[in-house]
Amino acid sequence: MRIRHLAFAVAGVALATTGCNQSVTLYQPTLPPEAIVTEVLTGTVAAAVNGVFQNTIKTYTVVGQGGGPVTITLTSAVQARPDGTQQPNMPMGVGAGTVTAGGVCIVAATAYVATIPGAGPHLSGSLAQGTYCIQVSDVSGQVGPVAFSITVTHP
């Protein structure tokens, strides 16, 4: 009995709307463009310990409705050698990844580069809103700690 009443109701709606030649325009609000923020992240990668290369993790947060463009640039990497001298422009590994609930940085193979410091972006892409990480790592068997600076632009 219920099915018959439902069928009549659907048929009634279909008949009532048949022949209506009206168009409906849906309002889509325009969102303001997300402001791009420039963050400078600094840290130190320790020298190898018993032959094991070391790394350091830094995090940043993409905000806004839909995320947006992100660039990552290694701007400085200076090694403090055991003899007290400094060696600028050390090659370092730079990887971009996601942070797990346990605080581990997972870097995708396609989001990793071994590079020297420079002015242009080393990694770029578009990311959704969320917290992300950057892994800076020893790739050359450094003999002393390397102080680095990374510039990240993001919404």
N, C-alpha and C positions, 0 to 999 in steps of 0.2 A: 504494500500500500504506500509506503514512504517513497519507494522508487518512482511510482506513478506520479506522485505530487511533485517530486524533484524534476521529473521529465517535463511536466506541464510548466513548471516555473522557468526552466531553461528555455523551453520553446517560446514562452511569453516574452522573455528578455530578448531572444533572437528576433522575434517579430517586431518588437518595439524599436529595436535599433536598426532594422533593415530599412533602407531607403534614406537614412540620415546621411546627408552629404556634407558633413561638417568635419573640418580638420582640427586637431588638437595640437597645440604647440606646448611642449613641455619646457618649463623654465629650468635652465642649467646655470647655476651661479658660477661666476668666474672667480677663481681663487687668486689672490695676489701672489706674485712670484715669490718664491722662497728666498730669503736673504742668504747670501753665501758668506760663510764665516771662514776666516783663516786662522788656523791653530798652529802653534809651533810646539812640537813635542821634543823634549831633550832627554838624554839618558847616556848610559855607558854600557858598553859590551866588554866584559872581562876577557883577559887573555885565555887561551886554551888551558884547560886543567887536565893533566895527564893525557894530552893529545886529543881531548874532546873539545871541539869548537863550542863556544858559548853564544847565547843570544839574549836579547832583552825584548819584552813585550810592552807596548803602549796601546791605550785604547782611546777611542773617540766616539761621539754619538752623532748620528745623522738625525735631524729633527724635521718637522714639517709634515704636511699632509701626505705627500707621496715620495718623500726622499728627494733624490736628485743627483747631479753630477758631483763626483769626488775625484780629486787629484792628490797624489802623494809624491813628494819630492824629497830626496835625501840632499840636504843643502850643505851639510858639513859632517866630516868624519876625520878626527885628528887622533892619532895614536901617540900615547906617552910611552916612549921607549925606556927600557931599563937604565940606559946611560943618561937619562934626563932630557934628551932631545925629543922634539916632536916631529911627527911625520904626518903632514896634512894629506887630504884626498885619498884616504884609505878605501880600498874596495870593500864593500859590505853587501850582504844579502838583505834585500828588502821584500817583505811579503805582506800581503793584505789578506785578512781573514775574518772569520766570525768567532765570537766568544761563546763557549759552551756555558751551561748552567754552573759547571764546576770551575769556571774561570780559565779554561784552557783555550789557547788561540789555535784555531784550525785554519791553516793556510792552504788554499788551492794551488795546485802545481801551475795553473795558468795565471796566477796572481803573484808570481815571485820573480825577482830579477836580481842578478848580481851586477853591481854598478859602482861607479865612483860618484862622489857628490857633483851636483850640477844645478843649473838654473831651471831647466825644463822638467815637467812631470816625468817621473819614472814609471808610475802606475796611474791609470785613470779608468773611470767607468761610471756607471750609474748605480746607486744603491738605494734600497728602500729604507724607510725609517727604522732605526735600531742602533745597537751598540756594536762596533767593529773593532778589530785589533790590527796592529802593525807589528810585525816581527823584524827586528834588526839583528843580523847575525854575522859572525866571523866567517869569511869565506877564503881567507888567505893565510891562516895560521899566524895571526898577529902575536907579537911578543909582549905587548903591553896593553893596558886598557884603551879602548877607543871611545872618546866622547863624541856623540853624534847629535845632529839636529835634523828634524824632519818637519817639513811644512805640509799641512793637510788643509785642503779647501773642501768645504761641504756645506749643505744647507743646515 
